[in-house]
Amino acid sequence: MTYCPKCGAELPDGAAFCYKCGAPVSAGGTNGQGAPAPQQGSRSQVIGSAGATALKCPSCGAPISPKFGEMVITCEYCGTGITLGDEGWKDIQKHTMLPMRVTKDQVEAKVQEMMDKGIFRHHLHEESTMEEENATFVPYWIIPVSARTSIAAVDAMQEMGQVATTAALIGVLGGMGRGGGGFGGGGGRRRSFDTASLVPSLASLRSPLTALGFRGMFYGMGMGMGMGGGPRKTYQLDNNYNFPVVAMKDLTEFQPQDYTFAMDQRVLFDISKIDKSIKVLNGDISEDVAKSQAKTYVDQIQSQKAHEKYHMIQQMHTDMDVSDGELLHVPVWFVRYDHKGKKIVFVLDGNSGAPINSIGL
């Protein structure tokens, strides 16, 4: 048995990395008593050209026949994963899975709960017809992304103070222009206040220069406050993500938007632990493409978080560091209903039971 040199987790013989902390084991693990484990050779070697139509599994030697467009393949005999890169076909060093823990009955109960939730949807499940229900192991690229967002935004508290000060000043000036009557005219009949009428009233001031100065000050304050010209502050929003990118172009509904898999539950991929009735899917999105997509998704999430947290953002820029990912096969339940011609789709995490996505509700 091999042990991780970084966190000490127990790993099976031949493991190239620790599925707990991600540390490479080939750098030298231990045998459990502190002695170095035997060195292991690099598993990331080219096993075939990009255009190869027939390959041999690098682990068990079984035949693998890539189909057109495939870029991620799992050996159906031993479960070893291979991927197509710039240099050709290579085996995947980091290949993990989440165990299936959710039963069909639990899925149906969860879906019914989601469909009937809400005042106007009490009988939605009863009035709908199930068209499809199946479970598959779907490949996801898990891409580590470190995002640092710099933000320039208006300080909301200071701006509110300026608004209050401006309003008070307008009240004083309005009183001067109306002979001390204020907004309501000294307790008389209440009148509406029109800011446009304030500036001409300043003509009643004795000094033309004084009137001109007040007029400029009034418009300057109005423009500044009305167009986000208040006090600015700079902020920093830093977050780390293990962002999942579904490795299949046609499964867009399986793509999480703001969902994180239970990475602490994952184990090394072992096809023998997957029920034979559940299909293990291959992928057609490479790791490089997944990295690019992960950056796009993370940029959107950072922007959303920034706008939820800060007031009147005037400038924002995000820098990202992207690390090599791992291939994670996730058990996913797909359920589709028809409700009077309208399709309702649910995509549930087969490990946690939580919804990854829902469409049509």
SULCOR-V557960 format. One record per run of one state. SS is the DSSP state (H for helix, E for strand, - for the rest). FROM is the first residue (numbers start at 1). TO is the last residue. If there is no record, write none. Layout:
BEGIN
ss: <SS	SS>
from: <FROM	FROM>
to: <TO	TO>
END
This chain:
BEGIN
ss: <-	E	-	E	-	E	-	E	-	E	-	E	-	E	-	E	-	E	-	E	-	E	-	E	-	E	-	H	-	H	-	E	-	H	-	H	-	H	-	E	-	H	-	H	-	E	-	H	-	E	-	E	-	H	-	E	-	E	-	E	-	E	->
from: <1	2	4	10	12	17	18	24	25	30	31	36	37	46	49	55	57	63	65	72	75	81	86	88	92	95	98	104	116	119	122	129	155	156	178	196	205	208	227	232	247	252	255	263	266	267	269	271	274	279	281	283	284	287	310	313	323	326	340	342	350	355	360>
to: <1	3	9	11	16	17	23	24	29	30	35	36	45	48	54	56	62	64	71	74	80	85	87	91	94	97	103	115	118	121	128	154	155	177	195	204	207	226	231	246	251	254	262	265	266	268	270	273	278	280	282	283	286	309	312	322	325	339	341	349	354	359	361>
END
